[in-house]
Amino acid sequence: MFKLLSGLLIAGKLGKVALTGGTMLLSVVAYAFVFGWWYAVGFVLLIFVHEMGHYVAARQRGLDVGAPAFIPFVGAWIAMKELPRDAETEAYVGLAGPLVGTLGAVACYFLARWLDSNLLLALAYAGFFINLFNLIPLSPFDGGRITAVLSPRIWLLGVPILVALFLYRPSPILVLMAIMAAPQVVRAWRHDPKATENATYYTVSPNVKWTYGIFYIGLVAYSATMAYDIHEMLAHVRNA
């Protein structure tokens, strides 16, 4: 019986590894057809680093989460089998992805400068842009999960940002994200901080709000600055 249970446990773990590895490989192949193999591998690894930030943070807070799964040209996610118990926990898990993902982009940037590699420089730009995109203050983006600790009404600021992005660079992914965000926009519009369930979930100390607010603004500012600077570097490379 013990051997049987052990076998099932190992099989379950291998199944999670196979899901992550299989969907990662599928994404690599899909991106490779468009951007080339090495860029595809690096791009998917940057997404993996971002998602592992969420995964580790969720496990640190005792949440039951699944291993990352990938969808080509859409991104990746970790399955939250257990919802956060309060807004601070949700913000902690939400912040971890862009924070760790930004560190991955920073590593690509310094390697690019050290090795004089335009490929790594392009990957660094992609990494900063991905994390900046995810910091849009609207759920289900990571930015929405972080700013909810301040107030869900901040999600209303994310609507014009999403619309502006679509007008600037129309994309089916933005349409998909808008559809997913629509219920959250309604929820933000109707948000009543005095309601019992909201008071229980969203009540945090001012120090906690200040901490997450500073981290959020700092991460947005740094990612935006780096994305812009690297974009200019790549523009000079293309024009050379």
Kinemage of the C-alpha trace (Angstrom):
@kinemage 1
@onewidth
@group {chain A} dominant
@subgroup {mainchain}
@vectorlist {calphas} color= white
{ca met a 1} P 0.000 0.000 0.000
{ca phe a 2} L 2.830 2.388 0.894
{ca lys a 3} L 4.534 1.695 -2.441
{ca leu a 4} L 1.269 2.351 -4.270
{ca leu a 5} L 0.720 5.672 -2.499
{ca ser a 6} L 4.327 6.671 -3.112
{ca gly a 7} L 3.952 5.799 -6.780
{ca leu a 8} L 0.807 7.896 -7.098
{ca leu a 9} L 2.497 10.829 -5.341
{ca ile a 10} L 5.511 10.648 -7.652
{ca ala a 11} L 3.233 10.353 -10.674
{ca gly a 12} L 1.328 13.446 -9.548
{ca lys a 13} L 4.533 15.427 -9.177
{ca leu a 14} L 5.779 14.204 -12.539
{ca gly a 15} L 2.431 15.205 -14.031
{ca lys a 16} L 2.920 18.783 -12.807
{ca val a 17} L 6.454 18.828 -14.198
{ca ala a 18} L 5.193 17.430 -17.501
{ca leu a 19} L 2.458 20.088 -17.674
{ca thr a 20} L 4.913 22.920 -17.090
{ca gly a 21} L 7.646 21.463 -19.265
{ca gly a 22} L 5.266 20.488 -22.056
{ca thr a 23} L 3.526 23.839 -22.259
{ca met a 24} L 6.879 25.645 -22.029
{ca leu a 25} L 8.184 23.592 -24.953
{ca leu a 26} L 5.028 24.333 -26.947
{ca ser a 27} L 5.494 28.046 -26.324
{ca val a 28} L 9.164 27.899 -27.322
{ca val a 29} L 8.282 26.212 -30.613
{ca ala a 30} L 5.501 28.721 -31.334
{ca tyr a 31} L 7.694 31.756 -30.625
{ca ala a 32} L 10.629 30.222 -32.522
{ca phe a 33} L 8.666 30.227 -35.775
{ca val a 34} L 8.239 33.992 -35.416
{ca phe a 35} L 11.371 35.249 -33.632
{ca gly a 36} L 13.946 32.453 -33.866
{ca trp a 37} L 14.929 29.695 -31.474
{ca trp a 38} L 17.273 31.465 -29.076
{ca tyr a 39} L 14.958 34.425 -28.625
{ca ala a 40} L 12.046 32.039 -28.084
{ca val a 41} L 13.908 30.093 -25.389
{ca gly a 42} L 14.954 33.262 -23.574
{ca phe a 43} L 11.510 34.821 -23.823
{ca val a 44} L 9.761 31.772 -22.374
{ca leu a 45} L 12.358 31.509 -19.600
{ca leu a 46} L 11.676 35.138 -18.637
{ca ile a 47} L 7.968 34.353 -18.407
{ca phe a 48} L 8.811 31.273 -16.342
{ca val a 49} L 10.893 33.376 -13.926
{ca his a 50} L 7.968 35.803 -13.561
{ca glu a 51} L 5.493 33.003 -12.823
{ca met a 52} L 7.846 31.290 -10.375
{ca gly a 53} L 7.888 34.542 -8.421
{ca his a 54} L 4.126 34.179 -7.975
{ca tyr a 55} L 4.452 30.461 -7.232
{ca val a 56} L 7.092 30.817 -4.509
{ca ala a 57} L 5.282 33.774 -2.896
{ca ala a 58} L 1.991 31.872 -2.831
{ca arg a 59} L 3.658 28.850 -1.250
{ca gln a 60} L 5.331 31.110 1.309
{ca arg a 61} L 1.887 32.323 2.347
{ca gly a 62} L 0.601 28.741 2.599
{ca leu a 63} L -1.620 28.865 -0.493
{ca asp a 64} L -2.258 25.775 -2.590
{ca val a 65} L -1.160 26.597 -6.140
{ca gly a 66} L -0.400 24.620 -9.269
{ca ala a 67} L 2.802 24.678 -11.313
{ca pro a 68} L 3.022 27.269 -14.127
{ca ala a 69} L 1.280 26.465 -17.421
{ca phe a 70} L 1.950 28.272 -20.702
{ca ile a 71} L -0.211 29.329 -23.645
{ca pro a 72} L 1.721 30.476 -26.752
{ca phe a 73} L 1.263 34.200 -27.591
{ca val a 74} L -0.867 34.692 -24.463
{ca gly a 75} L 1.476 34.056 -21.552
{ca ala a 76} L 1.402 31.807 -18.517
{ca trp a 77} L -0.329 31.446 -15.196
{ca ile a 78} L -0.297 29.470 -11.974
{ca ala a 79} L -3.549 27.820 -10.955
{ca met a 80} L -4.733 29.250 -7.635
{ca lys a 81} L -6.394 26.266 -5.994
{ca glu a 82} L -6.906 28.380 -2.893
{ca leu a 83} L -7.784 32.081 -2.880
{ca pro a 84} L -5.833 34.583 -0.751
{ca arg a 85} L -7.398 35.239 2.627
{ca asp a 86} L -6.946 39.005 2.518
{ca ala a 87} L -5.873 41.839 0.230
{ca glu a 88} L -2.351 41.989 1.682
{ca thr a 89} L -1.725 38.339 0.795
{ca glu a 90} L -3.097 38.919 -2.703
{ca ala a 91} L -0.821 41.957 -3.114
{ca tyr a 92} L 2.187 39.986 -1.850
{ca val a 93} L 1.655 37.209 -4.390
{ca gly a 94} L 0.839 39.723 -7.141
{ca leu a 95} L 3.966 41.809 -6.520
{ca ala a 96} L 6.324 38.823 -6.453
{ca gly a 97} L 5.878 38.030 -10.168
{ca pro a 98} L 6.857 41.445 -11.604
{ca leu a 99} L 9.552 41.880 -8.953
{ca val a 100} L 11.315 38.586 -9.696
{ca gly a 101} L 10.605 39.005 -13.416
{ca thr a 102} L 12.274 42.418 -13.358
{ca leu a 103} L 15.335 40.883 -11.695
{ca gly a 104} L 15.451 38.404 -14.592
{ca ala a 105} L 15.321 41.284 -17.078
{ca val a 106} L 18.092 43.092 -15.171
{ca ala a 107} L 20.255 39.957 -15.413
{ca cys a 108} L 19.663 39.854 -19.193
{ca tyr a 109} L 20.579 43.541 -19.465
{ca phe a 110} L 23.907 43.250 -17.658
{ca leu a 111} L 24.791 40.058 -19.535
{ca ala a 112} L 23.949 41.868 -22.778
{ca arg a 113} L 26.310 44.739 -21.938
{ca trp a 114} L 29.041 42.381 -20.732
{ca leu a 115} L 28.856 40.086 -23.767
{ca asp a 116} L 27.878 42.844 -26.224
{ca ser a 117} L 24.859 40.726 -27.230
{ca asn a 118} L 21.970 42.328 -29.094
{ca leu a 119} L 19.925 39.160 -28.555
{ca leu a 120} L 20.196 39.469 -24.773
{ca leu a 121} L 19.490 43.198 -25.049
{ca ala a 122} L 16.285 42.422 -26.966
{ca leu a 123} L 15.350 39.853 -24.294
{ca ala a 124} L 16.013 42.409 -21.559
{ca tyr a 125} L 13.637 44.826 -23.299
{ca ala a 126} L 11.014 42.077 -23.587
{ca gly a 127} L 11.412 41.254 -19.900
{ca phe a 128} L 10.964 44.844 -18.737
{ca phe a 129} L 8.031 45.372 -21.095
{ca ile a 130} L 6.246 42.171 -19.992
{ca asn a 131} L 6.519 43.133 -16.346
{ca leu a 132} L 5.487 46.725 -17.026
{ca phe a 133} L 2.466 45.485 -18.981
{ca asn a 134} L 1.515 43.243 -16.058
{ca leu a 135} L 1.625 46.223 -13.695
{ca ile a 136} L -1.441 47.864 -15.277
{ca pro a 137} L -3.589 48.729 -12.211
{ca leu a 138} L -6.518 46.567 -13.221
{ca ser a 139} L -7.402 43.014 -12.196
{ca pro a 140} L -6.602 40.344 -13.449
{ca phe a 141} L -3.250 42.030 -14.188
{ca asp a 142} L -0.690 41.792 -11.396
{ca gly a 143} L -0.969 45.545 -10.957
{ca gly a 144} L -4.633 45.126 -10.096
{ca arg a 145} L -3.819 42.568 -7.440
{ca ile a 146} L -1.191 44.857 -5.925
{ca thr a 147} L -3.210 48.075 -5.964
{ca ala a 148} L -6.265 46.341 -4.493
{ca val a 149} L -4.530 46.593 -1.120
{ca leu a 150} L -4.900 50.379 -1.491
{ca ser a 151} L -8.443 50.292 -2.899
{ca pro a 152} L -10.204 48.309 -5.664
{ca arg a 153} L -11.404 51.659 -7.021
{ca ile a 154} L -7.885 52.223 -8.363
{ca trp a 155} L -8.807 49.606 -10.987
{ca leu a 156} L -10.878 52.316 -12.657
{ca leu a 157} L -7.592 54.075 -13.511
{ca gly a 158} L -6.501 50.978 -15.409
{ca val a 159} L -9.384 51.220 -17.882
{ca pro a 160} L -8.103 54.254 -19.841
{ca ile a 161} L -4.593 52.751 -19.823
{ca leu a 162} L -5.891 49.533 -21.385
{ca val a 163} L -7.928 51.495 -23.949
{ca ala a 164} L -4.913 53.664 -24.824
{ca leu a 165} L -2.754 50.560 -25.317
{ca phe a 166} L -5.348 49.070 -27.650
{ca leu a 167} L -5.584 52.271 -29.701
{ca tyr a 168} L -1.798 52.503 -29.878
{ca arg a 169} L -1.173 48.826 -30.652
{ca pro a 170} L -4.381 46.809 -31.327
{ca ser a 171} L -4.057 43.199 -30.205
{ca pro a 172} L -6.437 40.250 -29.652
{ca ile a 173} L -4.702 39.677 -26.304
{ca leu a 174} L -5.779 43.137 -25.133
{ca val a 175} L -9.353 42.345 -26.140
{ca leu a 176} L -9.160 39.087 -24.160
{ca met a 177} L -7.766 40.895 -21.124
{ca ala a 178} L -10.500 43.535 -21.398
{ca ile a 179} L -13.176 40.831 -21.377
{ca met a 180} L -11.569 39.224 -18.322
{ca ala a 181} L -11.265 42.601 -16.601
{ca ala a 182} L -14.865 43.717 -17.243
{ca pro a 183} L -16.376 42.024 -14.128
{ca gln a 184} L -13.603 43.547 -12.005
{ca val a 185} L -14.346 47.018 -13.351
{ca val a 186} L -18.000 46.592 -12.361
{ca arg a 187} L -16.853 45.343 -8.964
{ca ala a 188} L -14.615 48.400 -8.520
{ca trp a 189} L -17.449 50.739 -9.546
{ca arg a 190} L -19.792 49.174 -6.988
{ca his a 191} L -17.154 48.825 -4.272
{ca asp a 192} L -18.462 49.701 -0.824
{ca pro a 193} L -15.612 49.831 1.702
{ca lys a 194} L -18.120 49.702 4.565
{ca ala a 195} L -19.611 46.374 3.474
{ca thr a 196} L -18.722 43.592 5.930
{ca glu a 197} L -16.988 41.337 3.397
{ca asn a 198} L -14.949 44.258 2.018
{ca ala a 199} L -14.005 45.547 5.458
{ca thr a 200} L -12.748 42.086 6.390
{ca tyr a 201} L -10.784 41.479 3.182
{ca tyr a 202} L -9.394 44.954 2.436
{ca thr a 203} L -8.666 46.348 5.904
{ca val a 204} L -4.899 46.785 6.275
{ca ser a 205} L -2.733 49.225 8.200
{ca pro a 206} L -1.561 52.511 6.625
{ca asn a 207} L 2.047 51.270 6.833
{ca val a 208} L 1.175 48.246 4.691
{ca lys a 209} L -0.540 50.466 2.119
{ca trp a 210} L 2.439 52.813 1.987
{ca thr a 211} L 4.852 49.900 1.609
{ca tyr a 212} L 3.015 48.332 -1.323
{ca gly a 213} L 2.325 51.715 -2.871
{ca ile a 214} L 6.026 52.641 -2.836
{ca phe a 215} L 7.063 49.236 -4.199
{ca tyr a 216} L 4.457 49.471 -6.950
{ca ile a 217} L 5.329 53.003 -8.076
{ca gly a 218} L 9.049 52.267 -7.878
{ca leu a 219} L 8.706 49.096 -9.943
{ca val a 220} L 6.566 50.845 -12.571
{ca ala a 221} L 9.009 53.775 -12.817
{ca tyr a 222} L 12.077 51.545 -13.038
{ca ser a 223} L 10.555 49.131 -15.578
{ca ala a 224} L 9.275 51.990 -17.750
{ca thr a 225} L 12.645 53.770 -17.677
{ca met a 226} L 14.604 50.625 -18.518
{ca ala a 227} L 12.173 49.605 -21.267
{ca tyr a 228} L 12.460 53.054 -22.869
{ca asp a 229} L 16.265 53.220 -22.586
{ca ile a 230} L 16.771 49.719 -24.018
{ca his a 231} L 14.293 50.458 -26.816
{ca glu a 232} L 16.443 53.457 -27.763
{ca met a 233} L 19.580 51.293 -27.673
{ca leu a 234} L 17.979 48.751 -29.994
{ca ala a 235} L 16.843 51.543 -32.309
{ca his a 236} L 20.462 52.688 -32.659
{ca val a 237} L 21.504 49.094 -33.388
{ca arg a 238} L 18.899 48.782 -36.140
{ca asn a 239} L 19.915 52.117 -37.673
{ca ala a 240} L 23.636 51.364 -37.525
